[in-house]
């Protein structure tokens, strides 16, 4: 698009302003080619047989965790009830066989010997318990 005067005899005529359309057309053609190449890739899909799910939401049943405490002397407490190591092994067996077994939270005294904790972890592993967590208190600043 040109603006100006076609009379070239006049001195001090208006300047000629022109929009160069060639770069705009080049960009448009490049974008057209890109979209032509990528559009078929967007419609390509992989056929998968997905499982069907019911639309009803089932509320999760809250499972209380098992609190297992070990004091400084190595005494074991199952939900605040004192138990021996043999009783602990007997109580862990059913937990390892359950599909939705509760978590076992271990609270150990700061001064307990490590071998008591290692024995308890070994008993839980032998019973098949895999959801084990350690409970600690944050340091006070």
Residue pairs with C-beta under 8 A, 6 or more apart in sequence:
1 18
1 19
2 16
2 17
2 18
3 14
3 16
3 17
4 13
4 14
4 15
4 16
4 17
5 13
5 14
7 13
61 100
63 100
63 101
63 102
63 103
64 102
65 102
65 103
65 104
65 105
65 133
66 78
66 79
66 95
66 102
66 103
66 104
66 105
67 77
67 78
67 79
67 80
67 105
67 107
68 76
68 77
68 78
68 88
68 104
68 105
68 106
68 107
68 120
69 76
69 77
69 80
69 106
69 107
69 108
70 76
70 77
70 106
70 107
70 108
70 109
70 112
70 116
70 117
70 120
71 77
71 109
71 112
72 109
72 110
72 111
72 112
73 112
74 112
74 113
74 116
75 82
76 82
76 83
76 84
76 85
76 88
76 120
77 83
78 87
78 88
78 91
83 91
85 119
85 123
88 120
88 123
89 123
89 126
89 127
92 104
92 123
92 124
92 127
92 129
93 127
95 101
95 102
95 104
95 127
95 128
95 129
96 124
96 127
96 128
96 129
97 128
101 129
101 130
101 131
102 131
103 131
103 132
103 133
104 124
104 129
104 131
104 132
104 133
105 133
105 134
105 135
106 117
106 120
106 121
106 132
106 133
106 134
106 135
107 134
107 135
108 116
108 117
108 134
121 132
124 132
